[in-house]
């Protein structure tokens, strides 16, 4: 056996026996102002009861709806450090054609949730998936490039609801500017069909940033009335 040099002071020791198994690592903790703050860790045991929410996805290209359930664990209950973190995800559907990838995807996502850390990257990864056969339009004029992308939108909605992600949108100044531009555009050419379901002016084009048919020509520049994206910067 090669010699090993110890550079720090020895504060304790333990002789491991051959039949002993290594102890499982304890959940990560950080010293807070009032005791220990428990952080999400893959070794945390699942409580008998979790709280969560179920979301319905019914794309027009599918015969059956999908129900996405995300369950959360509550950390540091009853303290100032109390927080909800996603612990597991389930997807239920009558369509057995999707069974294999649903099981694989939910197991991987649940493992990422339990790993802890910043899990919000899953949202962008899922929303960036495109179906080679083409996507579909949701009511209101929003384009979904794939079923997986809509699943990413559901995860985003849930993470926003538990405070892990900020709500997507514009600040007050941007919203005021968009409302002003929209009012000016509609005043010049009001929408003729009063029963149209689209919330944006007739003739609006698809926005490449937010996938909403809300891009109109304003002040000589194509501007999105939903997210504020403009070709002129």
C-alpha positions as CSV (number, residue, x, y, z in Angstrom):
1,X,0.0,0.0,0.0
2,X,1.3,3.4,-0.9
3,X,2.0,5.9,1.9
4,X,-0.5,8.7,2.3
5,X,0.4,12.1,3.7
6,X,-2.3,13.8,5.9
7,X,-2.0,17.6,5.7
8,X,-4.8,18.4,8.3
9,X,-5.2,17.7,12.0
10,X,-6.8,14.4,12.8
11,X,-10.0,15.1,14.9
12,X,-11.3,11.5,15.0
13,X,-11.1,8.1,13.4
14,X,-13.0,4.9,12.8
15,X,-11.8,1.4,11.8
16,X,-14.0,0.0,9.1
17,X,-14.6,-3.7,9.2
18,X,-14.8,-5.8,6.0
19,X,-18.4,-6.7,6.5
20,X,-19.5,-3.1,7.1
21,X,-21.3,-1.2,4.3
22,X,-20.5,2.5,3.7
23,X,-23.1,4.8,5.4
24,X,-25.5,6.5,3.1
25,X,-24.8,10.3,2.7
26,X,-27.1,12.5,4.8
27,X,-29.3,15.2,3.1
28,X,-27.4,18.4,2.5
29,X,-28.0,21.0,5.1
30,X,-26.9,24.6,5.5
31,X,-26.6,26.6,8.7
32,X,-29.2,29.3,8.7
33,X,-30.1,32.0,11.1
34,X,-32.4,29.7,13.0
35,X,-31.0,26.1,13.0
36,X,-30.5,24.0,9.9
37,X,-32.0,24.7,6.5
38,X,-32.8,21.5,4.6
39,X,-32.1,21.6,0.9
40,X,-33.5,19.3,-1.8
41,X,-31.3,16.2,-2.2
42,X,-31.7,12.9,-3.9
43,X,-31.4,11.0,-0.6
44,X,-34.4,12.7,0.9
45,X,-37.1,10.1,1.7
46,X,-40.5,10.4,0.1
47,X,-43.1,11.5,2.7
48,X,-46.3,9.5,2.9
49,X,-48.3,12.5,1.5
50,X,-47.3,15.0,-1.1
51,X,-49.1,18.1,-2.4
52,X,-49.4,18.9,-6.1
53,X,-51.6,19.7,-9.0
54,X,-52.9,18.0,-12.1
55,X,-53.0,19.7,-15.5
56,X,-54.9,18.7,-18.6
57,X,-53.4,18.7,-22.1
58,X,-55.7,18.2,-25.0
59,X,-53.9,18.9,-28.3
60,X,-56.1,18.9,-31.4
61,X,-53.8,16.3,-33.0
62,X,-54.5,13.7,-30.3
63,X,-57.7,11.7,-29.8
64,X,-57.3,11.5,-26.0
65,X,-56.3,14.1,-23.4
66,X,-53.2,13.7,-21.2
67,X,-53.2,14.5,-17.5
68,X,-49.9,15.7,-16.0
69,X,-49.6,15.5,-12.2
70,X,-46.7,17.2,-10.5
71,X,-46.2,16.5,-6.8
72,X,-44.2,18.7,-4.5
73,X,-42.3,18.2,-1.2
74,X,-42.5,20.9,1.4
75,X,-39.1,21.7,2.9
76,X,-38.5,23.4,6.3
77,X,-42.2,23.3,7.1
78,X,-43.4,26.0,9.5
79,X,-40.2,28.1,9.3
80,X,-39.2,31.2,7.5
81,X,-37.3,29.0,5.1
82,X,-40.4,26.9,4.1
83,X,-40.4,26.2,0.4
84,X,-42.1,23.8,-2.1
85,X,-40.0,21.9,-4.6
86,X,-41.1,19.4,-7.3
87,X,-40.5,15.8,-6.3
88,X,-42.1,13.7,-8.9
89,X,-44.2,13.9,-12.1
90,X,-46.7,11.5,-13.6
91,X,-48.5,11.5,-17.0
92,X,-51.7,9.6,-17.6
93,X,-53.3,9.0,-20.9
94,X,-55.6,6.4,-22.6
95,X,-53.4,6.4,-25.6
96,X,-51.0,3.5,-25.2
97,X,-49.0,4.5,-28.2
98,X,-47.1,7.0,-26.0
99,X,-46.7,4.6,-23.1
100,X,-43.0,3.9,-23.5
101,X,-41.7,7.5,-23.9
102,X,-44.1,8.7,-21.2
103,X,-42.7,6.3,-18.6
104,X,-39.1,7.1,-19.6
105,X,-39.6,10.8,-19.6
106,X,-41.4,10.9,-16.3
107,X,-38.8,8.8,-14.6
108,X,-36.0,10.9,-15.8
109,X,-37.7,14.2,-14.9
110,X,-38.6,12.9,-11.4
111,X,-35.0,11.9,-10.9
112,X,-33.9,15.4,-11.9
113,X,-36.4,16.9,-9.5
114,X,-35.1,14.8,-6.6
115,X,-31.5,15.6,-7.5
116,X,-32.1,19.2,-6.3
117,X,-30.5,22.4,-7.5
118,X,-31.8,24.5,-10.4
119,X,-34.3,22.3,-12.3
120,X,-35.8,25.2,-14.3
121,X,-33.6,24.3,-17.3
122,X,-36.1,21.5,-18.0
123,X,-38.6,24.1,-19.2
124,X,-36.4,25.4,-22.0
125,X,-35.2,21.9,-23.0
126,X,-38.8,20.6,-23.4
127,X,-40.1,23.7,-25.1
128,X,-37.3,23.5,-27.7
129,X,-38.5,20.1,-29.0
130,X,-40.1,20.2,-32.4
131,X,-42.2,17.5,-34.0
132,X,-40.9,16.7,-37.5
133,X,-44.6,16.1,-38.6
134,X,-45.5,19.6,-37.6
135,X,-47.0,21.2,-34.5
136,X,-50.4,22.6,-33.8
137,X,-52.3,25.7,-32.7
138,X,-53.8,26.2,-29.3
139,X,-57.0,28.3,-28.8
140,X,-56.0,31.9,-28.7
141,X,-53.5,31.7,-31.6
142,X,-50.5,30.2,-29.8
143,X,-48.4,27.7,-31.7
144,X,-47.0,24.6,-30.1
145,X,-44.1,23.0,-32.0
146,X,-44.8,19.6,-30.3
147,X,-46.6,17.8,-27.6
148,X,-43.4,17.8,-25.5
149,X,-43.2,21.5,-25.9
150,X,-46.7,21.9,-24.4
151,X,-45.5,19.6,-21.5
152,X,-42.7,22.0,-21.0
153,X,-45.2,24.9,-20.8
154,X,-47.1,22.9,-18.1
155,X,-43.9,22.4,-16.1
156,X,-43.2,26.1,-16.4
157,X,-46.7,27.0,-15.2
158,X,-46.2,24.8,-12.2
159,X,-42.8,26.1,-11.3
160,X,-44.1,29.7,-11.5
161,X,-47.0,28.7,-9.2
162,X,-44.7,27.4,-6.4
163,X,-42.2,30.3,-6.8
164,X,-39.3,28.6,-8.4
165,X,-39.5,30.7,-11.6
166,X,-40.6,34.3,-12.2
167,X,-43.9,34.7,-14.1
168,X,-43.1,35.2,-17.8
169,X,-44.2,38.6,-19.1
170,X,-43.3,42.2,-19.6
171,X,-42.6,44.9,-17.0
172,X,-45.1,47.8,-16.5
173,X,-43.3,50.1,-18.9
174,X,-43.3,47.5,-21.7
175,X,-46.9,46.6,-21.1
176,X,-47.9,50.2,-21.3
177,X,-46.0,50.7,-24.5
178,X,-47.5,47.6,-26.0
179,X,-51.1,48.6,-25.0
180,X,-50.5,52.1,-26.6
181,X,-49.2,50.6,-29.8
182,X,-52.0,48.1,-30.0
183,X,-54.6,50.8,-29.4
184,X,-53.1,52.9,-32.2
185,X,-53.1,49.9,-34.6
186,X,-56.7,49.0,-33.9
187,X,-57.8,52.6,-34.2
188,X,-56.3,52.7,-37.8
189,X,-57.9,49.4,-38.8
190,X,-60.4,48.0,-36.4
191,X,-61.1,44.2,-36.6
192,X,-64.2,43.6,-38.6
193,X,-65.2,40.2,-37.2
194,X,-66.5,40.8,-33.7
195,X,-66.8,37.0,-33.0
196,X,-63.2,36.1,-33.8
197,X,-61.5,34.1,-31.1
198,X,-58.1,35.5,-31.6
199,X,-57.2,38.1,-29.0
200,X,-55.0,40.0,-31.5
201,X,-55.8,42.1,-34.6
202,X,-56.8,40.3,-37.8
203,X,-53.9,39.8,-40.1
204,X,-51.3,39.5,-37.4
205,X,-48.3,37.3,-38.1
206,X,-46.7,34.6,-36.1
207,X,-44.0,35.7,-33.6
208,X,-40.9,33.6,-33.7
209,X,-40.1,34.4,-30.0
210,X,-43.4,33.6,-28.2
211,X,-45.2,31.6,-31.0
212,X,-48.3,33.8,-30.9
213,X,-50.0,35.4,-33.9
214,X,-49.5,38.9,-32.7
215,X,-46.9,40.5,-35.0
216,X,-48.1,43.7,-36.8
217,X,-46.4,46.5,-38.6
218,X,-45.9,49.4,-36.2
219,X,-43.8,52.6,-37.0
220,X,-42.2,50.8,-40.0
221,X,-41.2,47.8,-38.0
222,X,-42.7,44.4,-37.3
223,X,-43.6,44.4,-33.6
224,X,-45.2,41.6,-31.4
225,X,-48.2,42.8,-29.4
226,X,-47.8,39.9,-27.0
227,X,-44.2,39.8,-25.9
228,X,-42.9,43.1,-27.3
229,X,-40.3,41.6,-29.6
230,X,-39.3,43.9,-32.4
231,X,-37.1,43.6,-35.5
232,X,-35.9,47.1,-34.8
233,X,-34.6,46.3,-31.3
